[in-house]
Amino acid sequence: MKKETGVKGYSLLNVVLVFTIIIAIRGFLIDFSNTYTYGGVDLRNRVVGARLMLEGLDPYRFKWSEGYPDTLLDPIDNPLTPVNRVSVPPTVLMLHVPLAGIKYSIQRFLWLFAQWLLLLTSLFFLASSSGDKEKKKAIWATGLFISALPIWRFHVERGQIYILYVFLVSFSYWLSKRDWKHGLLAGGLVLGFTMALRPTIAVFSLPLIFQRKWKFLAGAATGLLVCLLLSVMLFGASVWSSYLDAMPYHAKANLGEINLDAYNPGYPPVVDGMNNLTSAMGIPYNNSSLQFVVSYFIKINLSSNAMISLALIVLMLACLYFYSNRHRRFSLSAIFLSGSVLLLLVEYFVPAIKSFYMEIVWILPASMAIIQKERLGEVDSRRIKPAFLLLFLGLFYNTVIYSNLHSLLISDYLIFLFFAIVSYCVNTAQPLERDSFSQAQAVSHSTLGNIVDGSEQG
């Protein structure tokens, strides 16, 4: 009977995988059409920011006027605000520099293909590290299913960059799982580089510290430092100062105190050879930032300092949690699952608009949970079943009633709670160090006994 059940499950997984491949192909065709129709408003501000850095201009406070070429114009930037729409650090702008001279219309399609390539490569890295055929198929099916959700449509149409962070974290995990001497060091280097691009990814360090993954942490520190120094060497320290000074204005935009997006009718109708740079796909409002949620529903405006203080409290509690579990021997996938969930949590406290295209990061904890399937199987089903109800409701709000008011916000929080519960269950199922030591002793005694028996027989 067990064998028959396994065959049925295996066949069902094949059907699900084929279905997700079909809807992913359909999604790509929609993305191609959207790329042709809309201007990629979030890609535009990064491309312009990179061009400004190359010109020696401030990429965060620059305001376009007729004396400048239209290649430096972001036509939905509000000319009346002190800062523009660029919100990524100089390290991210640095990545756009090599292609800055290419026409924006070409960059638009290059980034479409790059996003899909990063998505598929991320799934390859995660699936190939699972060590099990069924897990590989489940990871591919999960990732391709997410690519069919509004999350990915929005991400690609806007020209967002979060899939790059997913790719780099996946690559870091894949390198760390390689069976070679410097795998952990290489994985750490990639993760450190990612931290320089998205500082909140530094929260991955917490479970690594309390699990004493010193080689991985050494690589991460090196990768972070090298990336930061490279950006300073190429573009100077002043660009970082401007970035830090500009970020509080994005908190004001999050609270509705200023509007960074505002089309100026005085701008030319054709910009950089395109007449659709101001067009964007309409979506329901979906800001799940805790700062916004408190302001909108409770009518309390939390300052940036307050949000940072709350984030520090959350990180201190996380440290206490990982410290209390320091005697458990976390597998690398359990560490990355914890890091992914902590990343999702900390992002709620960032004092800036948090749109739901960021939820493409769900690929990471979902894949790590699949890899940890056996550990989840050890957990009492009464503890884990409610979590899957949260997942079902979250997906229901994200798809079936997608256009309803606040549905995406509800979905965001429900699915985060699902991953948080799954991560907690996985962590509590990790073996204690003394159990591992006892198992090692048992193996050692068994081996010694076999040697002695062999000697006696001889």
Secondary structure, 3 states (H helix, E strand, C coil): CHHHHHHHHHHHHHHHHHHHHHHHHHHHHHHHHHHHHCCCHHHHHHHHHHHHHHCCCCCCCCCCCCCCCHHHCCCCECCCCCCCCCCCCHHHHHHHHHHCCCCHHHHHHHHHHHHHHHHHHHHHHHHHCCCCHHHHHHHHHHHHHHCCCHHHHHHHHHCCCHHHHHHHHHHHHHHHCCCCCCHHHHHHHHHHHHHHHCHHHHHHHHHHHHCCCHHHHHHHHHHHHHHHHHHHHHHCCHHHHHHHHHHHHHHHHHCCCCCCECCCCCCCCCECCECCCCCCCCCCCCCCCHHHHHHHHHCCCCCHHHHHHHHHHHHHHHHHHHHHCCCECCCHHHHHHHHHHHHHHHHCCCCCCCCHHHHHHHHHHHHHHHHCHHHHHCCCHHHHHHHHHHHHHHHHHHHCCCCCCCHHHHHHHHHHHHHHHHHHHHHHCCCEHHHHHHHHHHHHHHHHHHHHHHHHHC
